[in-house]
Every structure is written in C-alpha cells, then in structure tokens.
Amino acid sequence: MRLCCVWLKPLKHRKRVKMAQFLNFRNFLFFPSLPLSSKPSPHLRFLSTLVSSSSSSSSSSPRRRNVNVPPLHLRRRYTKTTTTPMVELEETPSFGTSGFNKRRAEGTDKTDLPKKNLQLKVRKLNPINTISYVQILGTGMDTQDTSPAVMLFFDKQRFIFNAGEGLQRFCTEHRIKLSKIDHIFLSRVCSETAGGLPGLLLTLAGMGDEGMSVNIWGPSDLKYLVDAMRSFIPNAAMVHTKSFGPTFGTNESTVQCQNDPIVLVDDEVVKISAIILQPCRSPSQKTDHSTNIVDSPNGKKLSAAKLGDMSVVYVCELPEIKGKFDPEKAKALGLRPGPKYRELQLGNSVESDRQNVMVHPSDVMDPSIPGPIVLVVDCPTESHLEAMLSAKSLATYGDQVGNLPKADRSVSCVIHLTPESVVSCSNYQNWMKTFGSAQHIMAGHEKKNVEVPILKASARTATRLNYLCPRFFPAPGFWSLANQNCSKPGSLASSEDSLSALSNVISAENLLKFTLRPYVNLGLDRSSIPTKVSSSEIIDELLSEIPEVVEAAQQVSQLCQDSSQTKEDTVPVADHQMVIEEPWLCEDGITPACLENIRRDDLEIVLLGTGSSQPSKYRNVTSIYINLFSKGGVLLDCGEGTLGQLKRRYGVSGADDVVKSLTCIWISHIHADHHTGLARILALRRDLLRGVPHEPVLVVGPRKLKRYLDAYQRLEDLDMLFLDCKHTLAASLDDFENDMQETVKSQDLSNNNAEINASKVDSTLFAKGSQMQSYWKRPGSPVDKDAVYPLLRKLKGVIQEAGLSALISFPVVHCPQSYGVVLKAEERINSVGKVIPGWKIVYSGDTRPCPELIEASRDATVLIHEATFEEGMVEEAIAKNHSTTNEAIEMGEKANVYRIILTHFSQRYPKIPVFDKAHMDKTCIAFDLMSINIADLAVLPKVLPYLKLLFRNDMIVDESDDVVVDVAASAS
C-alpha cells in the first residue's frame, strides 16, 4: 500500500470557475496518448498532481494548485500548524487510487482540534424605547407535521417557543436570523415540539470562528432529550440547557398535579414564568415510567404522570412603563427643580421645599402604562386540561378572581397551541372566557393554511417543475387540498360557533403579529402575512419569464409518450433553439432485462430531500422514499423535515397512509442531516396505528443510532425494532442463512415438528475466526445471536412481504459506521412463463469513491449516488469524504449501472448544481419531491437539458455556503 499525504487549502471562487477547463487541459499534458473518452478519472487526475509536485519540486508551473507535499520525515496525518487536516490517499487493487480523509473515516479527525467553548451573546437591553411583538412562525401549519413556533421579539432579544422540524428552514425562507435568538422554550419535550432542535444547535455551533449557543428551557423531561442527542451533537452545543419542574426517578414527594409559577427569565425587558401542567393518572393507568403516588384534591390516590407527559404554560410579562413626570404639578406642590425630581421619578416620596407636605410620585406623575401579558398555552389532552383548570396560580391572571373583578393588569394576548380535540371541550372554552378581554389566537393544528404553503420558494420551484414535466414532478400535495373542505367534525371551524361569545378569537396565520410595544399600537398586525399565491399565478410568471418553456413542456410530454409506447429510442428534439441536441442524449438501445413488461405500480423512487448539511430554501436534507405501492414502502435516510416533505408530496392524509404502510426504515450513518426526522415519523406511525393490530416497524441503522433511539424512547415510545447495519452485510446474511439451514436440518433429524432453535451453539455468524467475531466483541453489540436472529428473521419476512428478495448493507468511506444499501426485487414470471430478473436499486449514502460501492452496484438498475461537490472541488470532497459529480458518475459507469441519480448537493448550489453535461448520458439531477417511476427510466436522462432551460438564470454558486456550518462535520 502506498501512502501519500497532502495539506489541503480551500479554493477561492475565482479558482473554481475554470477548474473543469483546467483539469481537461492537464489531462492532455499528462496523458497525451489517450483519447478524450479514456482520460483518467478525477481521483487519478488529482493523484497525478501530487506525483508531479513531488517529482518536480523545483517546477514553478502555474498548473499546480498550491499543493505542498512535505518531505517524508515531516509527513504526518495532522499538524497543528495547518488549518485543514491532511488527507491520506490509499491504493486498492480493485479500484485504483482514490483520495479520502482517513482520520474522518475513522472518527479521529477532531481529536487534535481545540474544543470550542460556545458562548452566549451578551446584549445591552433597552426597556423603554423598544419595539416588541409576538409572532406566529407557521411551521407545520400547511402540513400539520409539527407544532407551530411562536417568537417573542424585542429590539435586542428574541425568544422562541417550540422548535419543531422545519424551523431552521422556515427562518432561512423568511430571513429570521438564527444568530439573534437568545432563548428557546419547549412547551413539551417530544418530536412534535423539539424535532428541529438538533439541527438548530449544530447550525449555531458552527457560526463564525467560535460558534454560538442558546439557552434552552423545558420541563424536567428535557434532560432525557439532551442525553439522547449526545450521540451525535457535541456537548458544547448543549451546555446551556436548563430544565425545571418535578423530576422522575427520585423518592421526593414534589410530584404534584399543579405547581406554582417558576420564574425563568427576569430582566429589564421581560419576565417569563412557567406553569407546569402535569396530568395525574389513576393507578390502572400507571406506566413503567410512573414513579410516585400523590394525593389528589378529591382525596383519591393517583400516580404521577409518565415521562414526556408534562406540558407548560408560559407567562410573558412586560414591565409597566411609568408615566411622564409633570414639572408643573411638582412646582405647584412647592418643589424646586433638582434631585427631588429624580427621586420622585424613581418612585420615592419627598418633602416639599415650600409647603409642609409629603409629595408622592402619584402626585406629579402621569398614570403608568401597564405592561402587556402574553400566555402561550399548550394543553395537549383532556388530562392536561384538568390540571390547567386546577392551577390556581394561572387563574390569578384571569379577568376575575372569584366574584370580584381583578384590579391588577390583565392578559393582552393568549396564543393557543392546544389541538382542536381539546379546544372543542366546553371546559376549555369556559376557561378561555376567564380571559375575555384578551386576544385569543388559535394556532393548534389549524387547517385554514393548508392551501398557503409555508415554504413558498420551494413550492414555487415544485410548481414550475410540474408544469415542465408532470411525469417526474407530480403536483405538490398542498395544491390538491385547496379545493377540499377544510372544515370537518371537531375542527376549529366547527367549534367557532361555540366560541362566538368571545368576539376576540381568531385563527392563527403564518407570520401574524400581535404588537406589544409601542403601547399605542397594541393589537393585531397582519402586514407580514404572506399573500395567497395559486399555482396558476406561478405558471403565468414562468411563461412571462421563459416563453420557450411552452414548447419545452410539449417536447417533454412527447418524450414521455414515446417512451411509454415503444422501447426504441426516438429523436425527441429537432430544429429548436432553446434546447441544443447533445450527443449524449442518444440511447444505446440496451434495456435491462428487469424492465421487460414492467408495471407502473412496481416501483417509484421519491426524492424527498436532496440537499446536504442543513435545510435550505430550495432543498431539504436527505431522505428517499421507495414506494412499492400496495406492498408498502421503505425510507432510505430520514433527515429533519421528512414528514413535512411526505405531506407536501402526497397531501396530509396521503402521507399518513404512507407512514402507516412503512415496512422498513434504513439509515446510512449518524450525521444529523440523515436521521433527525426519524423520531417524528416513528411517533406519528405509533399514533396512527394505536388500537390497530400491527407490528413494530424495523429500523436498520448504525450502532450509534440505537444509542440515540434507546435514550429517546425514555420520553416517548417509538414502537420500533432496531437492527444494526453490520448484521445486514452480505457476509453476515450469508452466515445467517447457512446457519438457519443447518439448524433446520439438525432439528428435522431430531423432531420434524420442533421449532427452529435460533441459538444453535455452532453458529458461524459469531463463531471464532468468522468475519463477525470482532463486531461481536465490541461494546453495544448483542452478546449472542439470541438478540440478532429474531431481528434478521423479521427483516427477511418484511422484505418478502414488500416483494423484495434482499436488503443488503455495505460499508462506505465517510465516517465511522457509514453504509450504503442494495435493494433487490423478486424475480417475475411473464405470461409465457419466462423468468424476468428483479430490479436492483443501490443507494450510496455519503461516501468517497470506493471498491465496495462499485461491487455492490454491479449491473444495478438505478444507482442513487451522493454528489455533494462539483468537479472542481475534489480537495474539498476528499477533506469531507464526499464525492464530486464526475466521481459519482464514474462509479456508476464502472459498475455498469443503467441509470444514475445524483443527489445530496451542497447548499452552495441553491437550485441546480454545477455539472459536466458531457457525462450525463445515463444520469439525472435530483430535485426535492421528484418522483421517478421505474417505467420511466429510459427517458430520465433526456429530461435534463430541459431542466437546465428552466434554471438557466440560476446556474450560479452561492458563496455564502462557505461560512455556513456543515452539520455533518459539526457532529461529534
């Protein structure tokens, strides 16, 4: 093995612009005898630069890219004098020479780096001359996949209540600066309210040179979420998490069904208190998480609620603004101008200079302006409602205390995050009437906004793509809801009649504001609410911007029709100017045997998220839905916002059906952009199937993911089984099958009716000297096959029911415990008895080019390959163990795959990545919500030129990505 080391330096944008041309020119210099089609691959070209640099150290050729190779005795894998770790290039017989960051692949790339001490920003507050309001951040209001967030805004401070999935993407869309957020408060600790927290913490931790942190508040359950997130988030990002309220697992008698307000923040600008709603259960409802028995107000013995049951009502109190000092009144009372004026303004009484009287502040000051009070109420169940009705401390904020009117200031605004099933209860509505003078804003899963997409930029892109090519870009699910009746039994629309006694009750809308300061503007502000935009308006805008798209859409439609009618290639484009016919558009005439007589209901690949690192305006993070139609479906990776993307693709109810029918979820590695949407998917599936006979869904992933899920399940049951990816490697599955066959033979000899014994002693899976023995000895692995074999049998049964013959993981080069996956369909028999092989889908996960990927992808029908960087950024790809577009294509070509789908693009490419069209004859670029039916694979690459037409004004690189955190790189 030959080892080459090199220090990497970041490329400037001006160097990237002509990098592709430069590489082509260099190929002719190094390999002049080779034809253009035979030029070496990018990793070989990169290696040739290293060889040239080391062999001609005195050369000053301008073609060298500042690559400095130190002497052999100074070559180390990492030195503190450089800002970028060195990269090791290893040569393997089956693949050649490919560069990758070995330390990153081993998980040791950060051991020598100084640990960040993330700081909280200190801001100078101004309680008088300030602007303040509360605003609805409508995440989930169009898809109902998560709880909306609420922002309390001040000039120098921002407070966010709840951080569900999509919050970060929402803030990016609406230019709400994450760096301005000081505190995040959780009304409950669950996937619905905290699903966006991991990604948000990682983004803040990567801002600037030192990173940022934020105060996170929540009930005592919060510490269990923090413990779970330690599996993939650095501790430094969570040092400012603070929990409050009763704790579980102790013998203390502090667990009660009501609590006094707990003051969390109290400064010159605002006082924020928490009132915990903790439902009490009867002994028959006691769960494994219940700890203490307490006395209820009616004398009955009740058990304390379980973990994850606590909810919080937040009380936000702004200080009063003192009235203006009237010097004329002071003069009339015999006071001379001077220090006594100041004392009166500070609230102290003074003695008159000319009269024998005491002058009080009320004698010379105008009436004070009371400070507004805002309540943020999350009452998820009727059990919580009982706790809220009995909370005396909360009743003191009402308009009346007993039969006497309240003399103190009253609540100005109540924001209800409570779901409709609770709002419709008469007890809840009666409780609302105790705050009759307040403005009530109903924000709990309101269906009024389903026809107004929250993420307008991505909705606009999806609509334009649908116009150009509806075959691959079906109409987004939210447009299909526009004509549906959003009022249904139990919804707010049906319960508004019962709230008619309160004239100040409105439905929440995205970005609706309630102004708190200045006091003269106290009340609702609708100026920021987005206007409703229909799909027809977006299309009209497109036709005005790109008139040629009309003809392009017709040609794409003809392409799809011709592909459906005949397998032979037709010439789809002729004599038109806006799309130039390329040589690589010609079909080679070879169609895989697995596509013979293929049906449209056999397979559909839905790209739910096609971006990397963190969500952006146009691309969500990674997730792929393998739609097997009546046989269920499989999720490959599940980044934050996956559920929301499903609902945008299939509609609210359609996505619920998808989640219920999931047969398996496969996760490639532990980086946050690949799995933080998993808990929300699992929690929804649990709720949808509650009371219905069903089996737990099988989650296949790296071992570290199990640690996270096990810790998280202390908060809420996810109703799943976990299988380590290493047990689904080809060698492990072969050993399992052989062992099962041996067991069956052995049992048949002794007793034909005996049940298969899954713990046979002479198993080869974990036998001495087997390939799995080293894994068996590692911490976290099952102690014996009793824990593994039932899961493997479960996997085998699940994939067979889905019409698959195999689900096989394989290791890739990215970070520790990174995998790709192969899905194989069962063979089919046509009408004449001919056996037709099943299709084969391969997903690379995140990886550098490697021989394992080539071998696993051999003769695949579709290879879905990450292509994080453009061709001119090989060094960055090596440093982060990702692939470039050309490297991904070359992997497919070496493996002889039929079609290549590129995905996982860096967010520096806002809408469409940079790629070399000369190598795209079997390749297509993925977009969010793109749906590829297996029957349309033949025409897939031919659509790409038309997509370039659609984005002809967007083929630019967003350099802001250079300073945006790489979520995967920030994970510990």
Steps between C-alpha positions, in 0.01 A plus 500: 500500500632839406423795724505857376427797725407851404392814676179639350429866450152638432438613145388851426194549285697645213712184488193278486351674200742355244602191691321261265677653200829485684462131582424414138808692386716326759379158378645567156832598657532191719328248270540629142464156346158431641179597321274745677252231602782300662646776713565403858238547766504806731664312787782389263536852368526626856762237575695601192525849643654357814749291302594798287546718806722249679713409199552855377531705814695767318233547238305823509229395261183705541297180463581396857216570743701608803542139608807478724635155574741501798811283525443142605637549851257786557189328358242456773132447479434824679703796621394791715664747265235443234133591505389196300581138586717307262344246271621147448480340157491122496539272202274198474537228236132490407454869446826680450603805695238718664551769759306507823537649845595197705478677834149618424402150394638367828337777704833636629518814288398730785709359782782752451278800438436741788154454641265791455371679805169618359399831647168667561469847354477783752262770382436847637128530572279806471168454680351838401571588139432156357286318247340180616253251357413132495488331161375166373773307319274268307716190468269207438191715452468383139601139555404440865821306555629703792403762755514865392758717672442835667757779507507770767691786339691787658754739352793316655351163593307215338312225681372193313231271638532149353743388231325240289640356178543756227559800728850558367382476139209730580731761652723483192199550273375804689841646592462455872857501627578201717793688652257741666321227697588502871257253654296202380213378719335161450137464598544120489799276442410285201569470129212732416641796692875429500567322170688799358716552808798275405556664163456846649761434768749370245448800275553746785808308616657544158437873459815709485837399637387437855146379446188597691272348755150572623309451823258207476222470756258216554338284766714245678449258209743717305802334659402168340489664155841653565639163603367349178646775280848447643529210257557743212517857636807641678452564870611860452183569301276394790670645808233768534202265524294556812213285621249581770216340689458161666748225425446130448688213648527652847329442831414867544136584559510804272302339218164674506217571263549875521798728558578860581647719224871441446682818400744425218597843365466830685679801356425860409306397191287198592420251772427148376351243735397139452194326640525123463198294402557147619203268457444244773388149415304241685697199623357293215667739255839477666783445255857383531614859526269587791679549828304652784153480652352835600175619654260668263273788611205261532696269729558220248839342455643579159826403335727763355508541126760331284799656330405722211157579642586839649380808319569865574306824491742790458415840644683796344465825696638826369575765766275800531611829349492771760303813424661825396621735775302829510728782624204741523332280758826472694543878496143549624577272795797714602789301353806662350664339193779272609573159652150463642361488148720196438389329822136540406566350156667206674184444703608656831296756699669830596424799727388825339747787506240771556205317654475277801381197301640175362494475124438152362586378148132466417459875567738606221509203258258415223334157536731208420441296188444140607730241350333250266477133597514217248410138571629216283274204576564139396238267646535180293239276668191518719712367787719808466185710487399372843842599632472845341155564645630418846810719470420787739810692403378519141155614608649814657570636151132486403266795475322393818611340826201340661202733469708816517646674195876493487654837576845416368603504134344238274625267229530662157545194280460123534661280235347153502718212376231266629363249246144517376389192690559689826390845382159357414446398865256725684730516804781640287275759341368605840858540617569722198215727609684581820733698274215672321689826436799326345558430133486122445706359212427136419817340357455133581502295176277745320400378150426847368852530360524175305459686172769757587840328487725610784816447293401711201838484320506120479127491417564739212783281369289185531216662306729612218652152476152349493408718203809396307492129580198372697616141444799545733363790705137432601293786632596571862256366753407836649349629174270198493365603839395845384162382378432269789271597783737575782222498758431165653337382820712603793694764308521861606261601226232281654574621853505872418126522559549396859766770536278769357458648848863607472521756223878513520581145387681461168680222317875529481660583168860473402705802618201659673618751761356636822672829584594557866715813474452784429189487711308725265515223237393221736308242297508284187727575206432312176751686285750212488252223411597354160250541224342192351660397173331246277676260267355683200666823609836323528458355150407839356817642651703215348356551153579869519856434615582208265258493203690208347385275783167445322666320210737324740210362704340366181822329399545345844144373483573347160815338639302335775228382261752354257677324784174343613405384151827346386829385643690624199657842523345780304655831415306734732659834426543649157541849363432698812719767650452501874624141558807387307512136398794332673679184384449339838121512461510202264387173650734202465208269439581269792218467751545288813309175499337594831303775323325262264123538539555713810189641665463855629386371837821300554731776621523874538802688641399822675783741584364674810820686584798557269719744692788445738603636837194709588162597349490788254228694321494261206633167628424308815754261652530141389212256481386254233166318497491171310133467412398138447133597472272228636798321654598792723812710487852548631667821621869541423631762744266732682632854543317774684176594328446165328142480626427849372639405159279192490198716568603747233531213253195291591278741693422484872289185498703334224820539700332339799430197283865491392622510859261225607615273217874538560662158517855606579709812562869485412750761627846533344696668783468708814542850354206719590390585147422132439291395801356785710159460336476139613344556843215706351422233239501224761288700746238573234489136391448398863208743534341404169508128583399530865225248565562322169678162495842556347868413526770747610683648204856381443773766508836398352786733579847544653558404861523862620147560376373231736653685793310812399170319447530303824560821694223683318246225569512596867298803388254336263454150367601483134352153437797368306763226488864580428747297295864600464611553139801278558265200535362572152836482323511235229738274695285522814180420311666205328617365835149546638341311209754219525448477873124488459530221245728303729262555788203380295687188396608431856151549637341295224719210598393520862143620468334611178244700695752675724531877478819633350751567773654841433777458754686201359844481657701426186380812318739645249379860535685560825722194497870532572685623196186611316470842342252609766698394805676835538165680488354267756766600753440873458298695759138545409479185288267218604666249733380210289284423206184470708469876458594507132332203332140598583569840345652343190197274466282807541697679227469202268125484549456875456687521172326194361163658573622809315589295194875525561749219494775680689594806702879499529717767662862559405771718662599830339767763568361801686499479880499208746213259439398642161311277259334479163214266417378270223133420441418209270154411374370147465510334160184513288347255255331645195196366318701247300686365801824689446691589818572872514767609750405752765621858495789613719519838674823618669532801729852617579436696818780753558830371367820541308542274196586155629518141368220382729262739330600385153457135591163558666377703201603246237231494224255696714186640345536830686788642702405791726836661575593800707666784304566762762757701304562604143792357305735789579478437875675167531709617794194603699334169414802310630524707817135428589485151347235587245489455123497735206250475217749342261621254763142388562440452128823303466392267780185421302690451178753266662215296649309493170181641652208594276406834657676734744314750717718767660388644835627643833622827346684762697279792594740727314299399191162660580286348225707290260856370544792555267564194282680395184237424235744283304459214749124507554383242246356275773478750784246741644508772764262452794264767631284501809170313452621353171321169439661249264289206392698196393305494173643843413870425548568492126402862454650631824833639368332668203312736731815661641555757220151631552564537872804710412269721296271544800794604720705681239514810718594303812819323394704683761681408817388641832826592674318556829525124544869543572413643841197283571548212739537152363263315728667169432843644569379659822368172639719343763 
